[in-house]
Amino acid sequence: MTLVEYAGKDRDDEPFSESQTRQANRREKIYDLFGLGYDTHSIAKMVNISESTALRLLTIERCNRKFLPSPYGVQS
């Protein structure tokens, strides 16, 4: 089955290809960079992902830290 591309999905992304720990560490790093004043475009270039993916991961981490429901349905 081939997934249809959408905002926030990189072409190279395979569903669930990274361990949850690695994914959580990446979200934390992105959140910390955003807190230091970097925008999502700069962060995306630093960690070599699309800007939409950076925004999605930032939003998920922000929701986790504020104990809010994620608009993406991911809470971990």
Long-range contacts (C-beta under 8 A, 24 or more apart in sequence): 7-52, 8-50, 8-52, 8-53, 8-55, 8-56, 9-52, 9-53, 10-49, 10-50, 10-53, 13-53, 20-76, 24-76, 26-57, 27-57, 27-58, 27-60, 27-61, 27-64, 28-61, 30-54, 30-57, 30-58, 30-61, 31-58, 31-61, 31-62, 31-65, 34-58
